[in-house]
Amino acid sequence: MNRRTTLLAAAEFLAWWIALALLWLVLISTVDTLELAVGAGAAAVSALAAVAARRAVTGR
């Protein structure tokens, strides 16, 4: 894995994480510190799964 592919993988993960974290914030009713922490963690796990699933399907 060279530098370019590493940056692209990080950018893909970050894009998924932002989209999923924003979705979490839209769907919750109260925004407090614990909800933000749980949402960030859930978004990170989901973003990792989304990146892994895309790579499994495309083979890259």
C-alpha positions in Angstrom: 0.0 0.0 0.0 1.6 3.3 -1.0 1.0 6.8 0.3 -1.8 7.6 -2.2 -3.9 4.5 -1.5 -3.5 5.1 2.2 -4.7 8.7 1.9 -7.6 7.5 -0.2 -8.6 4.9 2.3 -8.4 7.4 5.1 -10.5 9.9 3.1 -13.1 7.2 2.4 -13.3 6.2 6.1 -13.6 9.9 7.1 -16.4 10.5 4.6 -18.4 7.5 5.9 -17.8 8.6 9.5 -19.0 12.1 8.9 -22.1 10.9 7.0 -23.0 8.4 9.7 -22.2 10.7 12.6 -24.5 13.4 11.1 -27.2 10.8 10.6 -26.9 9.8 14.3 -27.2 13.5 15.3 -30.3 13.9 13.2 -32.0 10.9 14.7 -31.4 11.5 18.4 -33.6 13.7 20.4 -31.1 15.0 23.0 -27.6 16.0 22.3 -25.3 15.6 25.3 -21.7 14.4 25.8 -22.5 10.8 26.2 -24.8 10.7 23.1 -22.0 12.4 21.1 -19.4 9.8 22.3 -21.7 6.9 21.6 -22.6 8.3 18.2 -18.9 8.8 17.3 -18.1 5.3 18.3 -21.0 3.8 16.4 -20.2 5.8 13.4 -16.6 4.7 13.5 -17.5 1.0 13.7 -20.1 1.4 10.9 -17.7 3.3 8.7 -15.1 0.6 9.1 -17.7 -2.0 8.1 -18.7 0.1 5.1 -15.2 0.4 3.9 -14.5 -3.3 4.4 -17.7 -4.3 2.6 -16.9 -2.1 -0.4 -13.4 -3.6 -0.6 -14.7 -7.1 -0.3 -17.1 -6.5 -3.2 -14.7 -4.6 -5.5 -11.6 -6.6 -4.6 -9.5 -3.5 -4.1 
